[in-house]
Amino acid sequence: MDAEVVIAGAGPNGLMLAIELRLAGVQPLVLERLPEPNSTPRANGLVGQVVRMLDRRGLYERLAGTPGPPQPQSAYIFGAMELPLSGLEDNPVYLLPVPQVRVEAVLRERASELGVEIRAGHELAGLSQDAESVTVEVAGPDGVYDLRARYLVGADGGHSLTRKLAGIDFPGVTNDRMVSRTASALVPPELIDPATGALEVPGYGVIPPFMHHRTERGMFVFAPFPGREAVSTGEWDDPADDGEMTFEELQQSADRVLGVHLPLTPPDGDGPRLLRRLAGGNSRLADRYREGRVLLVGDAAHVHSAIGGPGLNLGLQDAINLGWKLAAEVRGTAPEGLLDTYESERRPVGERVVLQTQAQTALVAPGNEVTALRELFGELLTDPHNVQRIADLITGADIRYYDGAHPLVGRWAPDLTVRGATSSPAQVRLAELMRSARPLLLDLTPDGAFAETAVPDEVEVVTGRSDRPIALLIRPDGYVAWAAERDGVVEQGGLRDALAQWFQARPLTSATR
């Protein structure tokens, strides 16, 4: 074999997968068709469970540029309607307002630290596979060559060649009603409220920053990110202009959407600058995430509207879910069927994202009927239980991969603080215990009896104390494989079963550390 795993695409999802594989002891090789990193402005940040997951890999502070763990937001949006979050019992909405260019740079840096090889200017050109391997045809600067690997993962975007060559269908729908326009743009500074950052448009009213704002004529977004200010518009049933987009086109669109003139100017200085028109949109989901030894992650497996910013939350968690399972398969330690759980767990999540982005797109459309729907929906959002359900949906906090005897099984492990943890400082957060990406048996019960269970070598065992006396077996992706309270909700046999189910009963050793 030339490589254990070849990854096509060095965007955020491909890089995250490479990091996860390397942490699990597998050496990936990443192919990237672009000779240099892409500096084009794209996504403006991360929202959802992935923010906390990056904290569990020690990447949050690097990206945020500030010390300390992430904190939940007091408000967010759904379909251009405000979600009041401060009163929620369990607020799952975490944001990391960092541009995708920076996300990729940090992930590339981390991958390099771990020894991942990234071949820039080399792209997938063909593939064939047999029962033992995948042969990848690569087009590089010096010509075409072949690589033989155990597995190939396509992280090559919505137009994925990996998916097409593997013969995986990409069913879905195309909506050609909407035209969106986005550009790097400045507004007159005297129109910005210094206290709130809101845009006060004469003859129209107040437009909050960083939120989708619906009018009866379309949608408007004012995003005053420092040094990368941008304005977006969305219009329905308005044919897109031919040719390259111009700044004047954005100006005219903004005036139509708002019904008044809002002076816009392009930023001074060199770029890169954003100037983009998108006509229509796709909501598509691969009919399967795996074909033999070829797998898909991120946009290669699903495309959807960008409204609400779910893309990186979905794609990066695909990569984190797949990484440890694929590594176990390569190492020969995977229980039977483990790799199949990647699709069975992540494809339903993709379906939920398609559902909620389609719903949000419907809520921001113009028209009296939509206005009436929004009024009714706004009444529903006065109930905190409804807000909780929407918040859980848009962040992925509603995920339960599988059922178990304990209510935490299959769900995201709670962010516990552990006192007196084994080989750790006096107090440590769960996120800090998961930096190695190993499975974790965390026993916080008074007698620590569960920690005496024999476990596979890759499972780390930590004992300690917490405000919640509980024992958890946590998968590398942060989800609970087994849980028990001190009162014996789950017997110790359940722990042994979970170890065998997820981490294979290799010759077991004492859990004593």
Secondary structure, 3 states (H helix, E strand, C coil): CCEEEEEECCCHHHHHHHHHHHHCCCCEEEEECCCCCCCCCCCCCEECHHHHHHHCCCCHHHHHCCCCCCCECCEEEECCEEEECCCCCCCCCEEECCCHHHHHHHHHHHHHHCCCEEEECCEEEEEEECCCCEEEEEEECCEEEEEEEEEEEECCCCCCHHHHHCCCCCCEEEEEEEEEEEEECECCHHHECCCCCCEEECCCEEECCCCEEEECCEEEEEECCCCCCEEEEEEECCCCCCCCCCHHHHHHHHHHHHCCCCCCECCCCCCCCCEEEEEEEEEEECCCCEECCEEECHHHCEECCCCCCCHHHHHHHHHHHHHHHHHHHHHCCCCCCCCHHHHHHHHHHHHHHHHHHHHHHHHHCCCHHHHHHHHHHHHHCCCHHHHHHHHHHHHCCCCCCCCCCCCCCCCECCCCEEECCCCCCCEEEHHHHCCCCCCEEEECCCCCHHHHCCECCCCEEEECECCCCEEEEECCCCEEEEEEECCCCCCHHHHHHHHHHHHCCCCCECCCC
